[in-house]
Structures are given as structure tokens and as C-alpha cells.
Amino acid sequence: MLSDGKPHTLAISVFNANGYFSVTGNLLLYLDHAAAKVTGAVLSDNLSAQPTPEVVENVTVDSAGNASGPVTVTSTRNYSISGYVDTSHGRVETTVSQKISFSNTQNFTINTTAYVQDLTQSTTIDSRTTTRRGALVTEDRTTLSYPLEVEYNQMTNADGSLSVLTIVDQKYLDNEVNRVAGLEVFSVRTSNHVASQDTLSYSAAGVRTGHTGNSSQTYVSRDSRGSCYSRTLTSVDSALTAYKDGAACRSDWE
């Protein structure tokens, strides 16, 4: 209880991190300027201490040492925490519910001439915060998605030289809705999509001999009050080649 007048330590940890994982956090505090002390309590909490990921390995290795097959990691968390605070303007009850789903599949093809690693990853979060102040009930719902696809393809040529192709497709999708007494009062959708690829060439001695690549990024944000902003950027070989504003605002988008 933060209101007990004692010092407290807040910490963030990453489950199953391999030795070291850099993490930063922000602490957001709301102060009641009309009260010297705010009391409250947790009413219910079914959040488990640790996630329970499942790992399925289907990589096969033949007698020559060639390896192929996928490794899949999945994890789901579904929890709800409720509590209240007694403020200078009355009791405020809040319930935070979240469902978090994660999946990651990496497919390997490894032999004397190729090292290929394809990755498909999905992270989705469905979060609801319901607040009751007397008879007034408000709800803020946020749905987030972070799809990621990566292809790493390293080929060894007959003369010992290498070509390394990397393709990355990543999205950030955010849908936020605010409701008061069950009626929607505001919503906003945001999308940020980056698609990039790059090819590096190396000599048999390991010296880089070439580089080609291109990338694009499209950002769109639109709300229920009619505001919209979009911009698309494209680049070739690390140089900006074009940009366009407003194109996504003139059509429907997902």
C-alpha cells in the first residue's frame, strides 16, 4: 500500500531474460491536491506472477549436419485487477483488464551454402480500463497489435563470396475508444508500417564489396472527429527519395 507512509521500491523485470535485458519505465502519479492522504484498497487481482510460455521445436538435423524446421513460442495472459481510492471528491473504483497474446515462429534452413532464418511474430493486446465515480461509468479500451516478419537469407557462392539478404516488415496498429455510460464519445486509429530490405555482398576474405537496399514507411492517424494525418516516406540505398502527405486520408485504410 503506497499510502502507508513507508518507503517503497518499484521494479521491472523481464521473464526468462538471458543474462541481461535493458528496460526503462515511467511512473505516472495522479495527485489529489485537496487531500493530504489518499487511501484505497485492491478488491481483486488474478494476475499471475510469471507467464507460462510454450516452446515447440521441430528442427531436424540430418547425418550431414543440415538443419531445417521451425521453432514456435506462444504465450497468453488474461487478467483483471480491481480496486478503489477514496478521494476528496468521493470514491473512485477502477478495473483494468488485459488479454495479451504472443506468438513467434522461426523457420531455419541451414546447410553448406545457405543460412536462412524466417521469422513471423505476432503480439496483440486488448486492454480495458473501467472507472466508476458514483453513477458515472467511463471505459477506455485500447487494442494494440505489433506484427513482425523478418527474412534473413545468407548464401555462399562457389568462389567463397557471400550475399546476405535481409527483409523486414513491421507494423504498429493502435485502436483506442472512449465510452461514457456505454456511449462512444471518441475514437482514434493509428497505423505505422515499415517495409525494408537490404542486400550486402562480401568477398571470400570477408570484405564488404556491395550494398543495395530500399525502404518505405507509412504513418496514418485518424479520429472520430474527422481529423486525419498521414505521411509516406520512401528511400533507396539509405537516401530519402520521396514523401507524400495525406494520401491515406483520402481513402479507407486498415
N, C-alpha and C positions, 0 to 999 in steps of 0.2 A: 504494500500500500504506500503510494508516494506521499500520502497526506499524514504519515505517522511522525513526521518531524525528524526522521533519521536520514543519514546519507544513503544513497543508492548507486549501484553500478548497473549500467545498461550495456549489453554486449551483443555483437552479431557474430555468428559462426556459420561456416559452410559445411554441410554434411558430407562426410567421406572425402574431403579435400586431400589431395596427395601432397602432404608436407607443407605447402604454402599456397595461400589464396588471398589476394589483395581485396579488401572490402572496405567501402566507406558508407556512412549512413548520416541521415539528417534527423534531428529530433524536433518535432513541431509541437509547441506547447500553446494552449489557449488559456489565458489568464482571466479570472473573474475579478475585475477591479473594484467591485462593490463588496467583496468578501475577503477577509484575512485568511480564511482557510476553507477549502472545498473538500467535502467528504463524499464518499460513494462506496460502491461495492461491485464485485463481479457476481452476476447472477448465475451464469452458466458458461462453461468452456470445455469443448470437446476436441480441442486441437492437441494432437499427439506430439510428443517431444521430438520424434525423429520421423522422417519419411521412410517408406518401405519400397525402394525401387526394385524392379525385376530385371534381371540381365539374362538374355538368351544368346548363346554363342553357337553359331552354325558354320564356323570356318573349318574347312577341311584342308589337310596338307598331304600331298602325295609323296611317293618314295623319292622323287627328285627334289623335294623341298618347295614345290609350287603350292601356293596357298590361294584359296578362294572361298567366298561366302560372306554372310552378314553377321554383324553383332548388333543386337537390339536392346535398348534400355528404355523402360517405361516407368512412370511413377504418377500417381494421382493422389491428391489430398482434397478432402472435403470437410470443412469445419465451420463452426458458428460460435461466436463469443458475444455474450450479452452482459450489460452492466448499466449502472446509473450513477449520476452525480447529483448532489443536492446543491444547487447554485443559489445566488442571491435572487434570481427570478423564478425559482421553483425547480422541481426535479426534472432532469433530462435523462431519458432512457435510450440507450443505443444498442443495436445489434449489428455486428459485422459478420457477414457470411461470405465464404470464398470457396470456389472449386477450381483447383489448379491441375492441369493435365500436361504431362511432358512425355514426349517420345523421341527417340534418336536411333536411327538405323544407319550403320556404316557398312558398306559393301566393299570387300577387298578382292583385288586380283593382283597377285604378286608372283612373278617368275623372273627368268634371267634377263628379259628385255623390257619388262613393264612393271611399274608400281602404280596401281590405280586404286584410289580410295574415294568412293562416292558417299556423300552424307546427306540424309534427309532428316530434318529436325522440325518438331512442332511443339510450341509452348502456347497454351491458352489459359486465360484467367477470367473467371466470371465472378465479379465482386459486387456485393450489395451492402449498403450501409443504410439502415432504417433508424430514424430518430423520432422519438415521441416527446413532445412538450405539451403536457395537458392533453387536450383533444386533437391537437395538430400533429399529423404524422407526415414526415417527408422521407423520400427514398432517393438515394443516389446509386445508380447502377453503372458499372464500368466493365466493358468486355474488351479484353486485350488479346492479341494474337501476334506471335513472333515466328512466322515460318522462315526456315533457312534451308537452302540447298547449296552444297559445295561439291565440286568435282576436282580432284587432283589427279593428273594423268602424267606420269613421268615415263618417257620412252627412251630406251638406249639403242642407238643406231649401230650399224655394223662396224663403223670406224671408231666406236667408243664415245662419240659425242652424245649429248643429251638434249632433249627438248621437254620442257615442263609446261603443261597447260593447266591453268587454274581458272575455274569458273565459279562465281559466287552470285547467288540470287537471294536477296534478303528483304523482308517486309516488316513493317511495324503498322499494325492495324488497331485503331482505338475507337470505340463507340461508347459515348457517355450520354446518359439520360437522367434528368432530374424530374421527380414527380412530387407533387404536393396533394395530399388527400386522394391519392390514386390517379390524379390527372397530370399528364405530361406538361411541363412548363418550359423545358429547354432540353435540346439535344445537340450533340456535335459529333461529327465523324472525322477522323484523321487517318490518312494513309501516307506512308513513306516507303518507297520502293527503290531499291538499289540493285542494279544488274551489271556485273563487271566480269571481264575476262582478260587474262594476260598469258602470254607465251614467252618463256625465257629459253634461250639457247646457250649451251655450254660446249666447249671443246672437250676432247678426251682428257685434257690436262686439268679440267675443272674451271677454266676461264670463261667468263660470260662473254658470248660473242654476239648476242642479239636480244632484242626486246620489242614486242608488239602487244598492244592492249587497247581496250576501249571500255567505256563505262557510261551508264546513264542513271539518273536519279529523278524521280517524280514525287513531289510532295503536294498533297491536297488536304485542305481542311474546310469543312462546310458545316454550318449550324442551321437550326430550325428557324432562325430569324432572317434567313436569306443571305447571310454573309458567307463569302467563299474566297479562298485564296489557293492558287496552285502555281507551281513553277516546275519546269522540266529542264535539267541540265544534261548535256552530253559531252564526252571527252574522248580523244584519241591520243594514245601514247602520252598520257599524263598532261595533256593540254586541253583546256576548255575550247570546244568547237561551236557550241550553240546553246542558247537558252530560250525558253518560251514561257510566257506568263498567261495564266487564265484559261488555257486550253481545256483543262479538265472541268472547269466551272461551267463550261458551255455544253456539257453532256453529262449523262449519268455515269457513275463510276462505282466500282465495287471496292 
